[in-house]
Amino acid sequence: MACLEVDLTDVQGQLNQTRRDIDGLDSFELAYKLQLEEVLQASAALSRQQGSNQDHETEVVMVEAGEELAEVRKLASLQESYLVDAAQGQVDLSLAQDLSKKDRREAALLQHDSLIARHLNGLSENEDSDACDDPIDVDGGAPADFSVRLCFAGSCQQHLGPAGCAAMLLSPAGDVLWQGKEHLGSSSLIQARYAALLAGLNKALELGFTSVQADGPSAVLAKVLGYEDVQQSSLMDLHARVTATIQKLHSFQQAPAGPMDNRVYDLARAAMHDQDSQRPAQGDHHKTPHAAASSSKQVQVPDVVILDSKEDDRVEQCKICLEEVPGSAIHVVGGCLHRFCKGCLGQHAITLIRAKTFPVRCPEAACSNQLASWECRVLLLSAPQELQQYLQMEAEAAIPEEARIYCPFPGCATLLLHEDAVAGEPSECPACHRALCAGCRSAWHQGLTCETSCGARPRTAPS
């Protein structure tokens, strides 16, 4: 029994020790867990602190990058603005140059118009009417400060072969005042060049310019200006005519050195290949005054452009149609200097010709100036029927009224010449072939006097 109690006491002690060991083990684990939790919390706190520092640094970097980007954008905007200003400055410079060129051309035109207007204001009424075809009198002369540039050239396929000549008159601003070309048939090259110079000089005098600067082959100018002698006998006549024409000018000199206008060479080459359309037909004879005038003097319709700028972008308003048209489409009427578009002025001439109104006057209100013959011919180039009618009216106007006889039969009215009629004999109308009396200008009255037939006394032709 005593042994049993001892064993029980030992067991109870071991049990208590075991409980103490167990309680000690729970406390260790708890302490371990607590320490581990503390370590984890400290680590988490440290991580949060480090993360906060990294976020702050990242935010600072992003702010700095944003400021640099804004600075770059600002610089790009300034550079773009500078480029835009530079481009606009280039455009403004180009516009200023164009306006300066345009102003120089307009100033030259205004100077020319002013010179002619001042000259016309000094003319009497009779002199003014005589100056319609020639705005500036050749003898009076144009002022020396307005000089036209005469460009001339010749072209020839071979020696004494088909040739052509051409000439151009240019204003100081470079505007084409006139240009013309002609087929010469069989000629040498230097003869073609002389012919071109002579045509240009004659046109300059016709337009009223007496100060000319010649721009052409030096071989011709050297002879014309007296630097070289003329050796070829075939040139003597042309040379004499050119020098005689130059004597009518107030100033003639060689144009300053510069690039030759290639257009005059193109015109000369084109003229060389042109057919000679002015050759009169053989055996073509008529009794009408118009036909007689045509056979005695071939009508030359020049290839003319008046005040046509080679780069003319000016815009003017036509006083007839009130449309804005380029300056190249404007025609300046010689004598009065009124300006109209070529279309309206041509239609004006066509209307007057159809109404049998001659001469053709300027359409400006209260202006009595007559259009020159060559102006009407150029304006009527697009209306061949009216052009022929104008030429006939022009030929009739050159005949004194006393010498005109019109066919008295209805529907005919053909013009005849009084000098072709024989007194006391019937005259035959070349158009309707009916007999008429040239004395009383009525139908032929066989066996009756003019007074008995129609109560009219016979008219005599002017001496």
Sequence and secondary structure as in RCSB ss.txt:
>XXXX:A:sequence
MACLEVDLTDVQGQLNQTRRDIDGLDSFELAYKLQLEEVLQASAALSRQQGSNQDHETEVVMVEAGEELAEVRKL
ASLQESYLVDAAQGQVDLSLAQDLSKKDRREAALLQHDSLIARHLNGLSENEDSDACDDPIDVDGGAPADFSVRL
CFAGSCQQHLGPAGCAAMLLSPAGDVLWQGKEHLGSSSLIQARYAALLAGLNKALELGFTSVQADGPSAVLAKVL
GYEDVQQSSLMDLHARVTATIQKLHSFQQAPAGPMDNRVYDLARAAMHDQDSQRPAQGDHHKTPHAAASSSKQVQ
VPDVVILDSKEDDRVEQCKICLEEVPGSAIHVVGGCLHRFCKGCLGQHAITLIRAKTFPVRCPEAACSNQLASWE
CRVLLLSAPQELQQYLQMEAEAAIPEEARIYCPFPGCATLLLHEDAVAGEPSECPACHRALCAGCRSAWHQGLTC
ETSCGARPRTAPS
>XXXX:A:secstr
 HHHHHHHHHHHHHHHHHHHHHHHHHHHHHHHHHHHHHHHHHHHHHHHHHHHHHHHHHHHHHHHHHHHHHHHHHH
HHHHHHHHHHHHHHHHHHHHHHHHHHHHHHHHHHHHHHHHHHHHHHTS HHHHHHTSS SS TTT   TT  EEE
EEEEEESSTTEEEEEEEEEE TTS EEEEEEEEEEEE HHHHHHHHHHHHHHHHHHTT  EEEEES HHHHHHHT
TSS    GGGHHHHHHHHHHHTTSSEEEE  S    HHHHHHHHHHHHS  TT   TT    SHHHHHHHHS   
     SSB TT   EEE TTT  EEEGGGEEE TTT  EEEHHHHHHHHHHHHHTT  S B  STT   B  HHH
HHHHTTT HHHHHHHHHHHHHHTS GGGEEE  STTT  EEEGGG  TTS EE TTT  EEETTTTEE  TT  H
HHHHS        
